[in-house]
Amino acid sequence: MRTHISAGVAAAALSLTVPAVAQNTPPEFHIGVVASLTGAFNGPSKDTIDGFDAWVKGRGLPGKKIVIDTLDDETNPVSASNAFRKLAGDPQTNIIFLNINSSSALAAKAFASEFKVPIITGGGADALGFPPDPWMFKVAPSGRDAMTVVLQYMQKKGMKKIAHLYGTDAYGQYDDKAIKDLAPKFGVMLAAAESFAIDDTNFNAQLARIRAANPDLIYSSAAGRAAILVFKQFKQFGITTPLVMTQAAPTASFYEAIGGAKNADGLLIPTQRGVFGDKAGGDTARLYDQLKTALGRTPTFFMIFGYDAGLITEAGAKNSDGSRQGIRDALEKLKDLPAINGPVTYTPQDHTGQDFRSLAMGRLENGVAVPAE
């Protein structure tokens, strides 16, 4: 699928000669997009595309015609790799945006440097940005950054003991390592660490041991079906200790399964500041209003992510000669680029992008995250 979007096109000359038309045709800037147009990640991917399109409409690249070539990865790592190879193999492609989940993005990272094309990637896995591939640039902060926000919140509240419930998958293992590394630095003791297999359906034993440890706060790394079951069983146990879950946990299916968004009131989540919109102030509020105006409606989380990917693309193009190497070099020099979810910084040693500064502790109120006091 290919779309052509012009920005800053000069008024057509009176002369109808071919040379005159050519002189008024802006140079093309080709963006290859691998997106989950079908499959399980379709919903977030569609919202991300809407946010990216809003950046094109509201800002774009003045003086250039943006040409977007989009291929479907079907929410499948193999299809994502094939789509990436096809777009990267086109010499016209200036930059590639991977609007896909972590598993698919990690599959592409394995050969990201093969084609020497700059890549802006979605996905939350830490390994997408660190250790860095020279040509791949992550946007969202890492799980370690989210854990930092949780521990900062505990420190602010005078909490001293945390319990962790996590899956034995890669994401859960990353969180387990992060909390063990970071907790002592914030004066917090890990009172209990309970793991579960991702296909488990009963968490009673883990929750019983966590309750017995008497923590000040419980952090759950569960997502998907596991997050739903953990939350339900947490409520059944009558545990009153504050519960923190990842920002990936409260989805439409989560709310439906627990009997409505109202039932999750009070649940804490370390979330990106963009979801607070105008309430966040500063660059976040200013850029959020730009996105909202271009969309014509209230943005969702993934629309914000798509707009931020556009801002990064804009900075790479603006600060370079437009070549692949030039864009790559410009991206690696970005420092505190204003974006809705928070400032973006890349270094040769770390291509994560946003960090803990883009996150804040939120509290759910009828399915909407508001700043936690």
Secondary structure as UniProt FT lines:
FT   STRAND          2..6
FT   HELIX           18..23
FT   STRAND          28..35
FT   TURN            40..41
FT   HELIX           42..58
FT   TURN            62..63
FT   STRAND          65..72
FT   TURN            74..75
FT   HELIX           77..88
FT   TURN            91..92
FT   STRAND          93..99
FT   HELIX           102..109
FT   TURN            110..111
FT   HELIX           112..114
FT   TURN            115..116
FT   STRAND          119..121
FT   HELIX           126..128
FT   TURN            134..135
FT   STRAND          136..138
FT   HELIX           143..157
FT   STRAND          161..167
FT   HELIX           170..182
FT   HELIX           183..186
FT   STRAND          189..196
FT   TURN            198..199
FT   HELIX           204..213
FT   STRAND          217..220
FT   HELIX           224..236
FT   TURN            237..238
FT   STRAND          243..245
FT   TURN            247..248
FT   HELIX           252..257
FT   TURN            258..259
FT   HELIX           261..264
FT   TURN            265..266
FT   STRAND          268..272
FT   HELIX           273..280
FT   HELIX           282..295
FT   HELIX           301..318
FT   HELIX           324..332
FT   STRAND          344..347
FT   TURN            348..349
FT   STRAND          350..353
FT   HELIX           356..358
FT   STRAND          359..365
FT   TURN            366..367
FT   STRAND          368..371
//
